[in-house]
Amino acid sequence: MSLRCRTDIIGCKSRLQSDLNAWREAVANVKDSWSDATAEKFMQENFLDTEGTFTRLIASLQEAAELVRSIEKRVGDGDV
């Protein structure tokens, strides 16, 4: 059960990493075609911390996977 849980968490983390890469590419494409003061204001008002949110989610999922792995090890060693 816990192996599946850890695998699911790692899968979610990988998907979010892929989505972050796609996000960065989309932002770069928009900046290439719309690079004026209005574009900058729009990005600041609507997407200021989107990349940071992705990064924090990825870090949290990594921590969760490590926690599950730690629990698996403790259960396997009979320490729980």
C-alpha positions, 0 to 999 in steps of 0.5 A: 500500500505505501509503495503505491502511495509513494509511487503516486506522490512521485508521479504527481511530482513528475507531472507538476514538474512537466507542467512547470516546464510547459508553463515556463515555455508558454510564458516565454512564448507570450513574452516573445509576442507580447512584450510591452508595459501592458503585458508586464502589468498583466503578468504581474497582476495575474501570474506573479507567483505562479512559478513559485507556487509550482516550485513549492508544490513540487518541494512539498510532494518531494517531502511527502515522498521522503516521509512515506519512504521513512515510514516504510523503512521504520515499519520494515525495521519494526520500529513503529 
